[in-house]
């Protein structure tokens, strides 16, 4: 929270039954790694930091004294928090699920439950949560989501490269006409001169120079 919402955050803790135990400060920097001094979040003084209140309920098991209470990190998109805070929470509570409210697509992390009305669909990573969700909503079943699924890029099963797959090729991969160009994994085994006056390709062997008779080419390549 920002400085002007500190009292509201503490009241929220009391209503939810949490007890505040720590407070983490996020010092905001710009692309030059300098402290931001012209923020728009303060009424009287420009705010260059945000506060993260740490609260507990009951007596949970957690790792103590692993991190400090100051994070210095660059500001990015609106409402996007620094990646360091997720890592800090993961180290404090490594063996449990985490919940983030009012999240956006850039806030989604593994082992976290992110809720928000700006997310693009339902993505559940936990198999247990998928089972509960499918039981509650049988008409819109989901499968466990993995981050690697979004890392798939167009792949051509045949040699070469280019922006289009070979026509009629049964193993042309998942490429489409709008797919980006993927460079080939390796160069062709032999470099040949393309027919029809195409681009010139240098030979793989050095040329043998000689003085030709008058009226003939000045040089030639070995055949």
N, C-alpha and C positions, 0 to 999 in steps of 0.2 A: 504494500500500500504506500501511497505518498504521505508526506508529513501531515497534510490537512485531514487525512482520514484515519489517523492513528487512534483517536478516541472511539470512532465508530468500529474499528477492527477489534478493539478490546471489549467493547460491548457485545459484539458478535460472539467472541470467545465465551463470554459469560453466559450468553443465552444458549449456546450449543453445549455447554458443560465442560469446556476445555480450560486448562490452567496454563497461563503463559510462563514459559521457563527461559526462553532466550529471545534474542532479536538479532537478525542478520541485516547488515547494511550493504546495499548495492550502490557503489560509486560509479556513475555513468561517465563514459568517455566517448569521444568522437572517433572518426577514422584515423586521426593523427595520434590517438591514444592520449589525448589531453582531456582534462575534466570539462564537462559541458557547463558553461556559465550563463547560457541564455535560454534556459528551459522555460516552458510555458505552463508549469504545473503549480506555481506558487502564487499566493495572493499578495504577499508583502516582500518575499525574498525568492529569487529564482532557485528552484530545487535542482540539485545535481545528484540526488540520491533517492533511493526508495528503500522501504523497510519491509522485511519479511519476519513476521512474528511467528515464533515456534511455540506451539502449545501441545499438551498431552492430556489424555484422559485416562485415569486409573494409573496403573504401574506397568507400562509396556516395556518390552525388552528392546534396547537400542544400544548402538555403539557410541561411546562417549569420547570426547576430546580427540577427535580425528581431524577436525577442520577448525578454522578460525571464523569469526563472525563478520568479516569484511570481504566483499567480492568486488573487484575492479574489472569491469567488462564494458565492451562497446555496445552502444544502443543500436538496435536494428529495427524491424518492423514494429508497427503499433501493437502494444500489449505483449510483445515477445520478450520473454524473460531470458536471462543469460543461461547458457547451457551448464554453467558451473553449479547452479542451484539444484538442478536435477541430479547431478552427480553427487552433490553433498547429501541430498535426501536419500539417495540410493545407498550411500555408505552408512548412514545412520540407521536405516531400516532396510536391510538387504533381503529379507525373506518374507515380504508381504506385498500386496498390491497397493498401488497409489492412485488417488483420485484427484483430477484437476477439473475445476468448474469453469465455465465460460471460456473454454479453449477454442483455438482456431487450428486449421490444418498444420501450421508450422509448430504447434505445441505438442503434437502427437509424439509419444515416445513408447518404446517397448516397456512392458510390465506396468503401464499406466492406464487408468480408465479416464479418458478425456471426454467431457460432456460440454456441448455447446450447440447453438442453433446455426452456426456458420461452418460446421463440419460437412464434408462431402461424403455422406453416407455412414453406414455402420461398419466399424472394423473392430472385431473382437479377437484378441490374440490368445486369450486363455481358453482352453478346451472346456473347462468347467463352466465358464461364463457363457460360452457358445451353447452348451447343453441347456443351461437355465433359460437363455434367451429363446432358443427354439421351442422349449416347452411352453413358455409364456406367449410367444408369437408364432404359432405353427404355420401361418400362411406366409411368413417372410423369413424363412430359415437362412442362416448364414453359416459360413465355414470359417474356421480359424484363419485369421489374416497373418501373413508373414511379410516383413519388410522387404525381403528379397523378391517378392512378386513384382514390386514396382521398379526393380533394378533390371528387368528384362529389356534388352535392346534388340533391334532387328538383327537376325543372324542369317547368313546365306550358307546353305549346306554345300553348294557347289563352289568351285574355285573362283578366284577373282574378287572383284568388288563392284561398287556402283550403287546408284540410288534405286535400281529396279531389279527385281528378281528375274531369273530366266523364265521366259514364257513357256508354259506347259511343263515346267519342272515339277515333279511330284514332291521333291524335297527342298522346295524353295524357302523353307523356314516360315517365320511369321511376318515377313516384311510386306509392306503395302506401298502404294504409290507415294504416300506422304512420309515414308520412313526416311530418316537422315542417311546420308552416305556413310557406309562403314568401310574403312580401308581394309585391303586384303591382309591376311595373316602373314604372307610371305610373297616375295616376288616370283614371277614365273621362272621355271627351270632354265629356259633358253630365251635369249633376246633375239627376236626375228624382225626383219623389216616388214611392216604392214603392207598389204597389197593396196593398189589403187592410189598411190601417192599420198599415203598417210604421213603421220609425224615421223621424223627421222629418229632412228634408234641407233646409238653408238654400238659398234661391234664389241665382242668379248675378247678379241685378240688384236694385238697391235698391227698396223698396216705395214706393208712392204713397199717402200717408196722406190721409184725408179724414174728414169728420164724417158718419156715416151717419144715415139717419132712424131713428126709434125702432122697436125690434123687430127690427132687422137686425144683422148682424155689425158689430163695432166697427172692423174693418179687413179688408183683402183684399189679395191679391198680384196683380200684373199678369198677364194671361193671354196 
